[in-house]
C-alpha cells in the first residue's frame, strides 16, 4: 500500500541522512581535503545520490497517496456514525425483552427533530446496530426493511387498521386484501430480521392527535404470532418539524411538538402497559452531537482506517474548529447530526496530507 511505502521511504531517508553525517564527521578529521580517502569520498557521493533519489521518490509517493485519498469514495454511513450509544443501549434492552417473548413483534418509537438524520439512523440500525446486537455469535443474516406509509388525511381513525393491512399487502406481496396471516407467513420466509418502518411528521398530528399513534401500535398488538427464530421489528419514526422563520406556523409546530413529546414520554413511562401482546420501547430522543462524541468518532477504527491514523491530530483540529465556529454562530455546544455530517463529509472529501508534507 502507498502509505506503507511512504513510511518505508521515510525510514530509509533517515538512515541515509545519518550515514551522511557520519561520513562528514570522518571527513572533518582530515586537515587537508587532499588527504581524504577516495573510498570515503565515493561513499559520500553514493549516499547523497541515494538521498536525492529517495526524496524524489517520497514526493511522488505522497502525491500519489493524495490522489488516491481524494478519489476514494467516502463510505456513506461514516459521517453519521457519531455517538448514538444511548439509543443502541435501549434497543439492546428491548431486544432482550423480545427474546423472552420471541413470538411477538417489537414496536420501537424513534423521535427527534428535523435535523437529526432519521433515515441515516435507520441505515445505521440495519447495517451496524442490529447485526451486532442480534448475532453475537458471529453468524449474520442481512436485515430486510420495508416502508409502510401511514395514510394521510385519514377520515376516520377506525379505518386505519384496514388501510395499513392493505398497504402492507401491496408493498410486500404486490396484492390487495391479503389477510395478516398470509403477510406474516411471507415475512417469516426472510432469513434475517425484518424491519417495517413508518414515518410521522408533526403535521400528521393535526387531524387525530395521539389517537393515530395509539391505533398504529394497536394494529401490531393484534398481529399473528411470529414463527420461532424470526424477528419482526416495527420502527415508528416521529420527526418534530422545526420552522426557522418567525411565523404562526412555527409557534404552532412548537406547541404541537411539546404535546407529542409529552405523549411519547408517558408511553415510555407506562412501558406500553396497555399493549400487552407486544414488546414496546421508546428510544432516547435523537439530539445534537457534542465535540467529545465527535472526537471519539475520529478515534474509531473505521474513521482512522479511512482518514489515516498518522493524521488523527489533523482531524481533531478540524473538529475543534467546527465546534468553535458553531458555538460562535449558534451559542450551542451541540450540532444536529444533519449539519455535522455535512461538515464531516466536506473534511473527508478533502483530506490533507500528513503535516510533514506541508512544510
C-alpha positions as CSV (number, residue, x, y, z in Angstrom):
1,X,0.0,0.0,0.0
2,X,1.2,3.6,-0.7
3,X,1.0,4.6,2.9
4,X,3.3,1.7,3.9
5,X,5.7,2.6,1.1
6,X,5.8,6.2,2.3
7,X,6.8,5.1,5.8
8,X,9.5,2.8,4.4
9,X,11.0,5.6,2.2
10,X,10.9,8.0,5.2
11,X,12.8,5.4,7.3
12,X,15.4,5.0,4.5
13,X,15.8,8.8,4.2
14,X,16.5,9.0,8.0
15,X,19.1,6.2,7.7
16,X,20.8,7.8,4.7
17,X,21.0,11.2,6.4
18,X,22.5,9.5,9.4
19,X,25.1,7.8,7.2
20,X,26.0,11.2,5.5
21,X,26.5,12.8,8.9
22,X,28.9,10.0,9.9
23,X,30.9,10.5,6.7
24,X,31.0,14.2,7.2
25,X,32.3,13.7,10.7
26,X,35.0,11.4,9.4
27,X,36.0,13.9,6.7
28,X,36.3,16.7,9.3
29,X,39.2,14.8,10.9
30,X,41.4,15.4,7.9
31,X,43.1,18.8,7.8
32,X,43.8,18.7,4.1
33,X,41.0,17.8,1.7
34,X,43.5,16.0,-0.5
35,X,44.1,13.7,2.4
36,X,40.5,12.4,2.5
37,X,40.4,8.7,1.4
38,X,38.9,8.2,-2.1
39,X,36.6,5.5,-0.7
40,X,35.1,7.9,1.8
41,X,34.5,10.5,-1.0
42,X,32.8,7.9,-3.2
43,X,30.7,6.7,-0.3
44,X,29.6,10.3,0.4
45,X,28.6,10.7,-3.3
46,X,26.8,7.4,-3.2
47,X,24.8,8.4,-0.1
48,X,24.0,11.8,-1.4
49,X,22.8,10.4,-4.7
50,X,20.7,7.9,-2.8
51,X,19.3,10.6,-0.6
52,X,18.2,12.7,-3.6
53,X,16.6,9.7,-5.2
54,X,14.7,8.8,-2.0
55,X,13.5,12.3,-1.6
56,X,12.2,12.4,-5.1
57,X,10.5,9.1,-4.6
58,X,8.9,10.3,-1.4
59,X,7.4,13.4,-3.2
60,X,6.0,11.1,-5.9
61,X,4.5,8.7,-3.5
62,X,2.9,11.4,-1.4
63,X,1.4,12.9,-4.5
64,X,0.0,9.5,-5.5
65,X,-1.2,9.0,-1.9
66,X,-3.1,12.3,-2.0
67,X,-4.7,11.4,-5.4
68,X,-5.8,8.1,-4.1
69,X,-7.3,9.6,-1.0
70,X,-9.1,12.3,-2.9
71,X,-10.6,9.9,-5.4
72,X,-11.7,7.3,-2.9
73,X,-15.4,7.3,-2.2
74,X,-16.5,8.1,1.4
75,X,-18.4,5.2,3.0
76,X,-22.0,6.6,3.1
77,X,-22.6,5.9,6.7
78,X,-19.2,7.1,8.0
79,X,-20.1,10.8,8.7
80,X,-23.2,9.6,10.5
81,X,-21.5,7.2,13.0
82,X,-21.0,9.8,15.7
83,X,-22.3,8.7,19.1
84,X,-25.8,7.2,19.3
85,X,-24.8,4.7,22.0
86,X,-27.7,5.7,24.3
87,X,-30.2,4.7,21.7
88,X,-28.3,1.5,21.0
89,X,-28.3,0.6,24.7
90,X,-32.1,1.0,24.9
91,X,-32.6,-1.0,21.8
92,X,-30.4,-3.8,23.2
93,X,-32.6,-3.8,26.3
94,X,-35.8,-4.0,24.2
95,X,-34.3,-7.0,22.2
96,X,-33.6,-8.8,25.5
97,X,-37.3,-8.5,26.4
98,X,-38.2,-9.6,22.9
99,X,-36.1,-12.7,23.3
100,X,-38.3,-13.6,26.3
101,X,-41.4,-13.3,24.1
102,X,-40.0,-14.2,20.7
103,X,-43.4,-14.8,19.1
104,X,-44.3,-11.1,19.4
105,X,-43.2,-8.1,17.3
106,X,-41.1,-5.3,18.7
107,X,-42.6,-1.8,18.3
108,X,-39.9,0.9,18.7
109,X,-40.5,4.6,18.7
110,X,-37.6,6.8,17.5
111,X,-38.1,10.5,17.7
112,X,-36.1,13.7,17.1
113,X,-36.2,17.0,15.3
114,X,-35.9,17.7,11.6
115,X,-32.1,17.9,11.6
116,X,-31.2,14.5,13.2
117,X,-31.0,12.5,10.0
118,X,-33.6,9.9,10.8
119,X,-33.2,8.0,7.6
120,X,-29.4,7.6,8.1
121,X,-30.1,6.4,11.6
122,X,-32.3,3.7,10.1
123,X,-29.4,2.7,7.8
124,X,-27.2,2.5,10.9
125,X,-29.6,0.3,12.6
126,X,-29.8,-2.0,9.6
127,X,-26.1,-2.2,8.8
128,X,-24.4,-2.0,12.2
129,X,-26.5,-1.9,15.3
130,X,-29.0,-4.8,14.7
131,X,-26.5,-7.3,13.3
132,X,-24.2,-6.6,16.2
133,X,-27.0,-6.9,18.8
134,X,-28.7,-9.9,17.3
135,X,-25.9,-12.0,16.0
136,X,-23.5,-12.1,19.0
137,X,-22.1,-15.5,17.8
138,X,-20.6,-14.0,14.7
139,X,-23.2,-15.6,12.4
140,X,-25.1,-13.0,10.4
141,X,-28.0,-12.7,8.1
142,X,-28.9,-9.4,6.3
143,X,-31.6,-7.2,7.7
144,X,-34.5,-6.5,5.3
145,X,-36.6,-3.4,5.6
146,X,-40.0,-2.3,4.2
147,X,-41.6,1.1,4.2
148,X,-45.1,1.2,5.5
149,X,-46.6,4.6,4.7
150,X,-49.3,5.7,7.1
151,X,-52.4,7.0,5.2
152,X,-52.6,10.8,5.0
153,X,-55.9,12.7,5.5
154,X,-57.5,9.8,7.3
155,X,-61.2,10.5,7.6
156,X,-62.0,8.0,10.4
157,X,-59.4,6.6,12.8
158,X,-61.3,3.3,12.8
159,X,-60.3,2.8,9.1
160,X,-56.6,2.8,9.9
161,X,-56.1,-0.9,10.6
162,X,-57.7,-2.0,7.2
163,X,-55.7,0.7,5.4
164,X,-52.4,-0.4,7.0
165,X,-53.1,-4.1,6.2
166,X,-53.8,-3.3,2.5
167,X,-50.7,-1.1,2.2
168,X,-48.6,-3.9,3.7
169,X,-50.0,-6.4,1.3
170,X,-49.4,-4.1,-1.6
171,X,-45.9,-3.3,-0.5
172,X,-44.8,-6.9,0.3
173,X,-46.9,-9.1,-2.0
174,X,-48.0,-6.6,-4.7
175,X,-51.6,-7.6,-3.9
176,X,-54.5,-6.1,-2.1
177,X,-56.9,-7.6,0.6
178,X,-54.4,-10.2,1.8
179,X,-55.0,-11.4,5.4
180,X,-52.5,-10.7,8.1
181,X,-51.7,-14.4,8.4
182,X,-50.5,-14.6,4.8
183,X,-48.4,-11.4,5.2
184,X,-46.9,-12.9,8.4
185,X,-46.0,-16.1,6.6
186,X,-44.3,-14.1,3.8
187,X,-42.3,-12.1,6.4
188,X,-41.3,-15.4,8.2
189,X,-39.7,-16.5,4.9
190,X,-36.9,-14.0,5.3
191,X,-33.6,-15.5,6.7
192,X,-32.9,-12.5,8.9
193,X,-34.7,-9.8,10.9
194,X,-37.4,-7.7,9.1
195,X,-37.9,-4.0,9.8
196,X,-41.2,-2.3,9.0
197,X,-40.6,1.4,9.2
198,X,-43.2,4.2,9.3
199,X,-42.6,7.9,9.5
200,X,-44.7,10.6,11.1
201,X,-44.3,14.4,11.0
202,X,-45.6,17.0,13.4
203,X,-48.3,17.9,10.8
204,X,-49.6,14.3,10.8
205,X,-50.7,15.0,14.4
206,X,-53.2,17.7,13.4
207,X,-56.2,15.5,12.4
208,X,-56.4,12.8,15.1
209,X,-53.7,13.7,17.6
210,X,-52.3,10.8,19.7
211,X,-55.1,8.5,18.5
212,X,-53.3,7.8,15.3
213,X,-50.2,6.6,17.2
214,X,-52.3,4.6,19.6
215,X,-54.2,3.0,16.7
216,X,-50.9,2.3,14.8
217,X,-49.5,0.5,17.8
218,X,-52.8,-1.4,18.4
219,X,-52.6,-2.7,14.8
220,X,-49.4,-4.6,15.8
221,X,-50.9,-5.6,19.1
222,X,-53.2,-7.9,17.1
223,X,-50.6,-9.2,14.8
224,X,-50.3,-13.0,14.5
225,X,-47.6,-14.9,16.4
226,X,-44.1,-14.7,14.8
227,X,-42.6,-18.1,14.0
228,X,-39.6,-19.2,16.2
229,X,-36.3,-17.7,15.1
230,X,-37.8,-14.7,13.3
231,X,-37.6,-11.0,14.3
232,X,-40.3,-8.6,13.3
233,X,-39.2,-5.0,14.2
234,X,-41.6,-2.1,13.8
235,X,-39.8,1.2,13.8
236,X,-42.0,4.2,14.1
237,X,-40.0,7.4,13.4
238,X,-41.6,10.6,14.7
239,X,-39.9,13.8,13.4
240,X,-40.5,17.1,15.1
241,X,-40.9,19.7,12.4
242,X,-39.0,22.9,13.1
243,X,-39.6,26.2,11.2
244,X,-36.7,28.6,11.3
245,X,-38.6,31.8,10.3
246,X,-40.8,33.6,12.8
247,X,-44.4,32.8,11.9
248,X,-47.6,31.4,13.3
249,X,-46.8,28.0,11.9
250,X,-43.5,28.0,13.8
251,X,-45.3,28.5,17.1
252,X,-48.0,26.0,16.2
253,X,-45.4,23.4,15.5
254,X,-43.5,24.2,18.7
255,X,-46.7,23.8,20.7
256,X,-47.6,20.5,19.0
257,X,-44.1,19.2,19.3
258,X,-44.4,19.6,23.1
259,X,-47.7,17.7,23.1
260,X,-46.2,14.9,21.0
261,X,-43.1,14.7,23.2
262,X,-45.2,14.5,26.4
263,X,-47.3,11.7,24.9
264,X,-44.2,9.7,23.9
265,X,-42.7,10.3,27.4
266,X,-45.9,9.0,29.0
267,X,-45.9,6.0,26.7
268,X,-42.3,5.3,27.7
269,X,-43.1,5.6,31.4
270,X,-46.0,3.2,31.1
271,X,-43.8,0.7,29.3
272,X,-46.6,0.1,26.8
273,X,-48.7,-1.5,29.5
274,X,-51.9,-1.0,27.5
275,X,-50.4,-3.1,24.7
276,X,-49.7,-6.3,26.5
277,X,-49.3,-8.5,23.4
278,X,-46.2,-6.8,22.0
279,X,-42.9,-5.5,23.2
280,X,-42.7,-1.7,23.1
281,X,-39.8,0.6,23.5
282,X,-39.1,4.3,23.1
283,X,-35.5,5.1,22.3
284,X,-34.0,8.3,23.8
285,X,-34.6,11.3,21.7
286,X,-32.2,11.8,18.8
287,X,-30.4,15.1,19.6
288,X,-27.3,17.1,18.8
289,X,-23.8,15.7,18.9
290,X,-21.1,17.0,21.2
291,X,-17.4,17.7,20.4
292,X,-16.3,14.8,22.7
293,X,-18.6,12.4,20.8
294,X,-17.2,13.6,17.5
295,X,-13.6,13.2,18.7
296,X,-14.4,9.7,19.8
297,X,-15.8,9.1,16.3
298,X,-12.4,10.3,14.9
299,X,-10.6,7.8,17.2
300,X,-12.8,4.9,16.0
301,X,-11.1,2.3,13.8
302,X,-13.4,2.9,10.8
303,X,-12.6,6.6,10.7
304,X,-8.9,6.1,11.3
305,X,-8.8,3.5,8.5
306,X,-10.3,6.0,6.0
307,X,-8.5,9.1,7.2
308,X,-5.2,7.7,8.2
309,X,-4.1,7.0,11.8
310,X,-1.0,9.1,11.4
311,X,-3.1,12.2,10.7
312,X,-5.5,11.9,13.7
313,X,-4.4,15.2,15.2
314,X,-5.1,17.0,12.0
315,X,-8.6,15.7,12.1
316,X,-9.0,16.6,15.7
317,X,-8.0,20.2,15.0
318,X,-10.6,20.4,12.2
319,X,-13.3,19.1,14.6
320,X,-12.3,21.7,17.2
321,X,-12.7,24.4,14.5
322,X,-16.1,23.1,13.5
323,X,-17.4,23.3,17.1
324,X,-15.8,26.6,17.9
325,X,-17.4,28.2,14.8
326,X,-20.8,26.6,15.5
327,X,-20.8,27.8,19.1
328,X,-19.8,31.3,18.0
329,X,-22.7,31.4,15.5
330,X,-25.4,29.4,17.3
331,X,-24.5,29.7,21.0
332,X,-24.8,25.9,21.3
333,X,-22.2,23.3,22.1
334,X,-24.0,20.5,20.2
335,X,-24.5,20.2,16.5
336,X,-27.5,18.5,14.9
337,X,-26.5,15.3,13.1
338,X,-27.5,16.6,9.6
339,X,-25.3,19.7,9.9
340,X,-22.4,17.8,11.5
341,X,-22.4,15.0,8.9
342,X,-22.4,17.6,6.1
343,X,-19.3,19.3,7.7
344,X,-17.5,16.0,8.3
345,X,-18.2,14.9,4.7
346,X,-16.6,18.1,3.4
347,X,-13.5,17.3,5.5
348,X,-13.3,13.7,4.4
349,X,-13.7,14.7,0.8
350,X,-10.6,16.9,1.1
351,X,-8.1,15.0,3.3
352,X,-4.9,16.9,3.9
353,X,-1.6,15.1,3.5
354,X,0.5,14.5,6.6
355,X,2.0,17.5,8.4
356,X,5.5,17.0,7.2
357,X,4.4,17.3,3.5
358,X,3.0,20.8,4.1
359,X,6.4,22.0,5.5
